[in-house]
């Protein structure tokens, strides 16, 4: 069956998925919130050697809670995990969250997994003392959630770098004739390079749809080398690529976990090197339904498409951020 990008070519092409973003331009940081309109099956996979996360224990299919009310991606390193507090407060005030049983006077508990990237050394003013901006930014991002995603220097990717080049937010989608829709949103702050050294060609170029990240594909082979030279400029930083995949299939949590594992291959297609000791690479998966649950072949198909969307999302982040940086 043929497939193509969704109408928006971003994660919000998946029905029931909204995205909100907020930035603090003085601090050069920001927050991205992926907000399902109803609690969605959540899973994830952590590959980087230096992750910063919240609520990842519940990604295990053996735990009680298998759905999330929102996912938060944030700058700010460990400070950025506070963005999930703001999102949880925003959701709870609207009666959204998990309740094993209803008890009068007891609010629901919003389930908000989160991951952060390191942007503390990017030149922004981080002199926030005892009042980091992330809880506020989380509320602002949740309140602004909508269809359509701002790419490049936006949200969690506002102050990000990709190797020695600008990083940012990237998103991509696939929509198949049989109704399957898969989307990915990536916040790219990688140690590795997203381009073939000495060229303007993205490592992810073989997966490009149209000219969504410049159409600069060349048939020339990249030279084998130890590390891309521009990664030496990134060596002093902590690094991370974090993101979310969404699919309109009714997956179990264990099936969604398999999709997350397969989706990580998209990072290997788009960034070199990746999953190193200073990387905090994390991919979450949201399964929203209503397509029937996947058999092994369909699940393999979903995971393969997800990996392509992740690779394209990474390249789109670098491409759009590069345009915005001059």
C-alpha positions as CSV (number, residue, x, y, z in Angstrom):
1,X,0.0,0.0,0.0
2,X,1.2,3.5,-0.8
3,X,1.7,6.0,1.9
4,X,2.3,9.8,2.1
5,X,2.7,12.5,4.6
6,X,-0.4,13.6,6.5
7,X,-2.0,17.0,5.7
8,X,0.2,18.9,8.2
9,X,3.2,16.6,8.0
10,X,3.5,16.6,11.8
11,X,2.5,14.5,14.8
12,X,-0.9,16.3,15.1
13,X,-2.0,14.5,11.9
14,X,-2.7,11.6,14.3
15,X,-6.3,12.1,15.4
16,X,-6.6,13.2,19.0
17,X,-3.1,14.6,19.3
18,X,-2.5,18.3,20.1
19,X,0.8,20.1,20.7
20,X,1.5,23.2,22.6
21,X,4.8,25.1,23.0
22,X,6.2,28.0,25.0
23,X,9.6,29.7,25.2
24,X,11.5,32.0,27.5
25,X,13.6,34.0,25.0
26,X,15.7,35.6,27.7
27,X,16.7,32.3,29.1
28,X,16.9,30.7,25.6
29,X,14.9,27.7,26.7
30,X,11.4,26.3,26.3
31,X,8.8,23.5,26.7
32,X,6.8,21.3,24.3
33,X,3.7,19.5,25.5
34,X,2.1,16.7,23.6
35,X,-1.5,16.6,24.7
36,X,-3.8,13.7,23.8
37,X,-7.5,14.7,23.9
38,X,-8.2,11.6,25.9
39,X,-5.8,9.5,28.0
40,X,-3.6,7.4,25.6
41,X,-1.7,4.2,26.0
42,X,1.9,5.2,26.8
43,X,5.2,3.4,26.4
44,X,8.8,4.4,25.9
45,X,12.4,3.5,25.4
46,X,15.5,5.1,26.9
47,X,18.8,4.6,25.0
48,X,21.1,7.5,26.0
49,X,23.7,7.2,28.7
50,X,22.6,10.4,30.5
51,X,18.8,10.6,30.5
52,X,16.7,13.0,32.6
53,X,13.1,11.7,32.9
54,X,10.0,11.6,35.0
55,X,7.3,8.9,35.4
56,X,9.2,6.4,33.3
57,X,8.6,3.6,35.8
58,X,5.0,3.4,34.6
59,X,6.2,2.7,31.0
60,X,6.6,-0.9,32.2
61,X,3.6,-3.0,31.1
62,X,3.5,-4.7,34.5
63,X,2.6,-1.5,36.3
64,X,-1.0,-0.3,37.1
65,X,-1.2,2.8,35.0
66,X,-0.9,2.4,31.2
67,X,-2.2,5.7,29.9
68,X,-0.8,9.2,30.0
69,X,-2.7,12.6,30.1
70,X,0.3,14.5,28.5
71,X,3.9,14.1,27.7
72,X,6.4,17.0,28.4
73,X,9.7,17.7,26.5
74,X,11.7,20.5,28.1
75,X,14.9,22.3,28.0
76,X,16.6,23.2,31.3
77,X,18.2,19.9,32.3
78,X,17.0,18.8,35.7
79,X,15.2,22.1,36.2
80,X,13.1,21.4,33.2
81,X,11.4,18.4,34.9
82,X,9.4,21.1,36.8
83,X,7.6,21.8,33.5
84,X,5.6,18.6,34.2
85,X,4.4,20.1,37.5
86,X,2.9,22.9,35.6
87,X,1.2,20.6,33.1
88,X,-0.1,18.4,35.9
89,X,-1.6,21.4,37.7
90,X,-3.2,22.6,34.5
91,X,-4.7,19.2,33.8
92,X,-5.8,18.6,37.4
93,X,-7.6,21.9,37.5
94,X,-9.7,20.7,34.5
95,X,-10.5,17.4,36.2
96,X,-8.1,15.3,34.0
97,X,-6.0,12.5,35.5
98,X,-6.0,9.0,36.9
99,X,-8.4,7.9,39.6
100,X,-8.6,4.3,40.8
101,X,-11.8,5.2,42.5
102,X,-13.6,8.5,43.0
103,X,-13.4,9.9,46.5
104,X,-15.1,13.1,47.4
105,X,-12.7,16.0,47.7
106,X,-9.8,14.0,46.2
107,X,-8.5,15.4,42.9
108,X,-7.4,13.1,40.0
109,X,-3.7,12.5,39.5
110,X,-2.6,13.6,36.1
111,X,-0.1,11.2,34.5
112,X,2.6,13.3,32.8
113,X,5.8,11.5,31.7
114,X,8.6,13.9,30.8
115,X,12.1,14.1,29.4
116,X,14.6,16.9,29.4
117,X,17.6,18.1,27.3
118,X,20.5,20.2,28.4
119,X,20.6,23.8,27.3
120,X,22.0,25.5,30.4
121,X,25.2,26.6,28.7
122,X,23.7,28.1,25.5
123,X,24.3,31.8,26.5
124,X,20.8,32.5,27.8
125,X,20.2,34.2,31.2
126,X,19.7,31.3,33.6
127,X,20.0,33.4,36.8
128,X,16.5,32.4,37.9
129,X,17.5,31.8,41.5
130,X,14.7,29.8,43.3
131,X,12.2,30.4,40.5
132,X,13.0,28.5,37.3
133,X,10.5,29.3,34.6
134,X,9.6,25.7,33.7
135,X,6.3,25.2,35.6
136,X,5.0,28.4,34.1
137,X,6.2,27.4,30.6
138,X,4.5,24.0,31.1
139,X,1.2,25.7,31.9
140,X,1.5,28.1,28.9
141,X,2.4,25.2,26.6
142,X,-0.5,23.1,27.7
143,X,-2.9,26.0,27.4
144,X,-1.8,26.7,23.8
145,X,-2.1,23.1,22.6
146,X,-3.6,22.8,19.1
147,X,-3.2,21.2,15.7
148,X,0.0,22.1,13.9
149,X,3.5,22.3,15.2
150,X,6.0,25.1,15.0
151,X,9.3,23.7,13.9
152,X,12.9,24.8,14.4
153,X,13.6,27.2,17.2
154,X,10.5,26.5,19.2
155,X,9.4,24.9,22.5
156,X,11.9,22.5,24.0
157,X,14.2,23.0,21.0
158,X,14.4,26.8,21.3
159,X,17.9,26.8,22.7
160,X,19.1,23.4,21.3
161,X,22.1,22.5,19.2
162,X,22.7,19.6,16.8
163,X,26.4,18.9,16.9
164,X,27.9,22.3,16.0
165,X,24.7,23.4,14.1
166,X,21.4,24.7,15.4
167,X,19.0,22.1,16.8
168,X,15.3,22.4,17.5
169,X,11.9,20.9,17.1
170,X,11.1,18.7,14.1
171,X,8.1,16.7,13.2
172,X,6.9,14.4,10.4
173,X,4.0,12.1,9.6
174,X,3.0,9.2,7.3
175,X,-0.6,8.5,6.3
176,X,-1.4,5.2,4.5
177,X,-4.3,4.3,2.2
178,X,-5.7,1.9,4.8
179,X,-6.1,4.7,7.4
180,X,-2.9,4.1,9.4
181,X,-1.4,7.4,10.6
182,X,2.0,7.6,12.4
183,X,3.6,10.8,13.5
184,X,6.8,11.8,15.3
185,X,7.9,15.0,17.1
186,X,11.6,15.3,18.1
187,X,13.5,17.8,20.2
188,X,17.1,17.6,18.8
189,X,20.0,18.7,21.0
190,X,22.4,16.0,19.9
191,X,26.1,15.5,20.4
192,X,26.3,13.9,17.0
193,X,26.0,15.6,13.6
194,X,22.7,15.5,11.6
195,X,24.5,16.2,8.3
196,X,27.1,14.3,6.3
197,X,30.4,16.1,7.0
198,X,31.4,18.6,4.4
199,X,28.0,18.7,2.8
200,X,24.6,20.2,3.2
201,X,23.0,16.7,3.1
202,X,21.3,15.2,6.1
203,X,22.1,11.7,7.2
204,X,18.3,11.1,7.0
205,X,18.2,12.2,3.3
206,X,17.2,8.7,1.9
207,X,13.9,9.0,3.9
208,X,13.0,12.5,2.9
209,X,9.5,13.1,1.5
210,X,9.5,15.8,-1.2
211,X,11.9,18.5,-0.1
212,X,10.8,18.7,3.5
213,X,14.4,19.3,4.6
214,X,15.9,20.9,1.6
215,X,16.0,18.2,-1.0
216,X,19.8,18.2,-1.1
217,X,20.2,14.4,-1.5
218,X,23.3,13.3,-3.4
219,X,24.3,9.9,-4.7
220,X,27.9,10.3,-3.5
221,X,28.8,8.1,-0.6
222,X,29.9,9.7,2.7
223,X,33.5,8.9,3.7
224,X,34.0,6.5,6.6
225,X,35.5,8.4,9.5
226,X,36.0,8.1,13.2
227,X,33.7,11.0,14.4
228,X,32.2,13.8,12.3
229,X,34.6,16.7,12.8
230,X,31.9,19.1,14.0
231,X,31.1,16.9,17.0
232,X,34.4,18.1,18.6
233,X,32.6,21.4,19.1
234,X,29.8,19.7,21.0
235,X,32.0,17.6,23.3
236,X,31.8,20.0,26.3
237,X,28.0,19.8,26.4
238,X,25.5,17.3,27.7
239,X,23.4,16.2,24.9
240,X,20.0,14.7,24.2
241,X,17.4,13.9,21.5
242,X,14.0,13.3,23.0
243,X,10.7,12.8,21.3
244,X,7.3,11.3,20.9
245,X,5.7,8.9,18.3
246,X,1.9,8.8,18.0
247,X,-0.1,6.2,16.1
248,X,-3.9,5.9,15.6
249,X,-3.9,2.1,16.4
250,X,-5.3,0.5,19.5
251,X,-2.0,-1.0,20.8
252,X,-1.3,-2.6,24.1
253,X,1.4,-1.1,26.3
254,X,3.7,-3.9,25.4
255,X,3.1,-3.4,21.7
256,X,3.7,0.3,22.0
257,X,7.0,-0.4,23.8
258,X,8.1,-2.5,20.8
259,X,7.2,0.5,18.5
260,X,9.4,2.8,20.7
261,X,12.3,0.4,20.5
262,X,12.0,0.2,16.7
263,X,11.6,4.0,16.5
264,X,14.9,4.5,18.2
265,X,16.5,3.2,14.9
266,X,15.3,6.5,13.4
267,X,17.9,8.3,15.5
268,X,20.6,6.0,14.3
269,X,19.6,6.9,10.7
270,X,19.6,10.6,11.3
271,X,22.4,11.4,13.8
272,X,26.0,10.2,13.9
273,X,27.1,9.2,16.6
274,X,24.1,8.7,18.8
275,X,23.2,6.9,22.1
276,X,26.5,7.9,23.7
277,X,27.4,8.4,27.3
278,X,26.5,12.1,27.3
279,X,23.2,11.6,25.3
280,X,19.9,11.3,27.1
281,X,18.0,9.9,24.2
282,X,14.3,9.0,25.0
283,X,11.4,8.2,22.8
284,X,7.8,7.9,24.1
285,X,5.0,6.3,22.1
286,X,1.3,7.3,22.4
287,X,-1.3,4.9,20.9
288,X,-4.7,6.6,20.5
289,X,-6.7,4.1,18.5
290,X,-9.3,3.5,17.0
291,X,-7.7,1.2,14.4
292,X,-7.8,-2.5,15.6
293,X,-4.9,-3.9,17.6
294,X,-1.9,-4.9,15.6
295,X,-0.8,-8.4,14.7
296,X,3.0,-9.0,14.6
297,X,3.2,-8.0,10.9
298,X,1.2,-4.8,11.4
299,X,3.2,-4.0,14.5
300,X,6.4,-4.4,12.5
301,X,5.0,-2.1,9.9
302,X,4.1,0.5,12.4
303,X,7.6,0.4,14.0
304,X,9.3,0.7,10.6
305,X,7.2,3.7,9.7
306,X,7.8,5.3,13.1
307,X,11.6,5.0,12.7
308,X,11.3,6.8,9.3
309,X,9.2,9.5,10.9
310,X,11.7,9.9,13.7
311,X,14.6,10.3,11.2
312,X,12.7,12.8,9.1
313,X,11.7,14.7,12.3
314,X,15.3,15.0,13.3
315,X,16.3,16.3,9.9
316,X,13.4,18.8,9.8
317,X,14.5,20.1,13.2
318,X,18.0,20.8,11.8
319,X,16.7,22.2,8.5
320,X,14.2,24.6,10.0
321,X,16.4,25.8,12.8
322,X,19.2,26.4,10.3
323,X,16.9,28.7,8.2
324,X,15.9,30.6,11.3
325,X,19.5,31.1,12.4
326,X,20.3,32.9,9.2
